[in-house]
């Protein structure tokens, strides 16, 4: 891990182990690698410049110890030839530093923009207040497979993310994989990502987008290409049929009641568009855009009191009697 | 010119000048004064009060973020807090307080009795006060702006921000920008046309250069923000679609126009601070600042470059990469003039005989913190790297290092440095050092961890975060730092208040300063100087200690100022200077009615013109015979 030359210093400063699932300091993709190297170079050069300034300042204070005479008669424009030469040298050092950093920066930017394979995986990501709609292009069928708030990527392959917004400006950011890209209504932004480390990461909206900007996160899973293909195939299927009476009751509540106004569950009567696709919600790691862990209790709480858990969310509270609430959450949990 | 029958004695001259330039007693005098010192004092006190209020908002936010999942504030309260904090600090504290320092000091430094347009100063303050009330009265009434200090559409557009929160923010800006333009025009005219005889451009102190450059920048930058907020208001009020993509508008247009102002604004705040630092370093190093010419060129080049790098606030919006590379280079280039200036100040201390009084301590604190902010600025200037840094706590750390370390520390130093001039008393050195130490330590404890928080992925403007992010410890440290600096701030204020009554009497020149303001009494009389000074160097009080030549010929019984040429400061003519007047206040009230009304109806622009026009007619009503000298002199046909 040559990447970690100054990481230990930062880690010590942290005083706590960095979690690293949402951090540019733990790169897990080609783009993040480039930015990490650039950051490292910047920190070295800027750190050296800062030490130089402090050293000069310290020296001048040290000298002052001797100069600190009672002789306070001001000097007007003394002979500064030596200092003038030093100023020229100092300027030259700054220029060299800036040229290095500008060039490194330019090269890194070119690296990010390099043309990728034409057959990159196509993914459409749409920012909504306050969640992410994610659609995968299935090359074999030409179909778009929709999910929400959980991005799966195959390792060592380039995915082309087409970023759009349904409402206001958001910013798509998975720091372990790549730098951020704003999601702007009326503009088509594209971000290429090439992750190479398998694991779970986290992304979060980085542009203030209203009340629940803080809860507009998503999980990111980098899989082996085989696992990814299997996962995508699973997501492409319709929702599984309920296997017992309670789940059937749950399905009835969810797909014919209030929920179906806004949510899609493919293969059922629920076909609302405004909210996240719930076809395979049970397979996701979290709910409400990274706000709560995925489990039956949280689902039930979220359905009953979304405004308490995420004040301002577009999700309205749905009042169900305890048995129905239990059935609905069991049904949603079963949608693997 | 008509000579007086008898040459009056010095005491007699002084008495008559005080009578001519003094204000009416009591409350009427308070309302009508056009004395730049009184107006600037008001400006500074108002800004300091707001600094305290907005600082308390910051403490409140830090408490909310001290630990994960805190419920001290909901999202609405948090969003209002950071919006009010940022808008107040940038529009109502930083820019106005720097201009107010200039309004106070520039006439003294150029040895004049007042500024070029004294009534415009009064108008400026009343309008600024209108801007303050425009933001804080709605806060008291419960419709605080809640979208940050830059309110990007469409979030701030009619579709996503109903009500008047955004209008309040946009119109507050209009208020403060008109106020700032008024002072800037005034400063430019005063510095260019009212320097004392002998103060050629080459002999102009760095402080005046800084104020001249910052004022010129203000004149070029502010129209952009006034335009963009007006466009936003018209999108909201009369359904124009400047920023609505669905109707052919462009959301990014707002960002371009905003940052075309927003980036120069940072330097409008920062360049006056360079002036403070230069003045303090010069006085306390007991030598002229090393590298006068490189310093001036550095400031000029910062001012020029500042208009060519706004896009570095927009690297993540997806603009063409080649363009971004240009803005990267331009942004990084700022480090050269800034680095040269840092070198010059340290070199001045290095080769001088430094006296470590409180103002110089603030300068040392400035160098130690500002350079960190400058270098983190170089990092964010890199278009690709910025994609990882922008909109995170790294940027929060960066901007506070630049604005607090780079502008407020020098301001505090300047406050201590010129406090004896303004009040006639010295601040306590001991408590001054305590305040400095607490604020310096507290500031760094608060903001240094934020660099790391940003690199650990914490976005800015989140009202809470989950425990699984492991951001709690660093946030707790940052919050603790806030308490230390708040304590320091209270010590600073207490010191200023106590010294006002109990401080050691300062005399005219307690520090042995080089520039003209130290040549007059502390506090200065209403007319600043009994005689117009004549200058033969950039540090007149150091080169002409015993013999200070003066120029006479200005009236003792009428308000007159001396106008000189731009480059060589050769006397050109005597200009009558307007006296105290109530019209600036009435005009500011009229403009306020128009601005406030325009939030509710476009017709306010039509009918609001009436209450604006009437006081302006009163203000400019000819009440004196045409001058016999100067460009407006009465010419015989």
Interface residues (C-beta under 8 A of the other chain):
Chain A: X10 X13 X14 X15 X16 X17 X18 X19 X20 X22 X23 X24 X25 X32 X34 X35 X38 X39 X42 X43 X46 X47 X49 X50 X53 X54 X56 X57 X59 X60 X61 X63 X64 X67 X68 X69 X71 X72 X73 X74 X75 X76 X77 X78 X80 X83 X84 X86 X87 X90 X91 X94 X95 X97 X98 X101 X102 X104 X105 X106 X108 X109 X110 X111 X112 X113 X129 X167 X168 X169 X171 X173 X175 X178 X179 X180 X181 X182 X184 X185 X186 X187 X189 X190 X202 X204 X205 X206 X207 X208 X209 X210 X211 X212 X213 X214 X311 X312
Chain B: X74 X75 X76 X79 X147 X148 X152 X154 X155 X160 X245 X246 X249 X250 X251 X252 X286 X287 X288 X290 X291 X294 X316 X317 X318 X321 X324 X325 X328 X329 X332 X333 X335 X336 X339 X340 X342 X343 X344 X346 X347 X349 X350 X351 X352 X353 X354 X355 X356 X364 X367 X368 X371 X372 X375 X376 X378 X379 X382 X383 X384 X385 X386 X387 X388 X390 X391 X392 X449 X452 X455 X456 X457 X459 X460 X461 X462 X463 X464 X465 X468 X469 X470 X472 X473 X474 X477 X512 X514 X537 X539 X542 X543
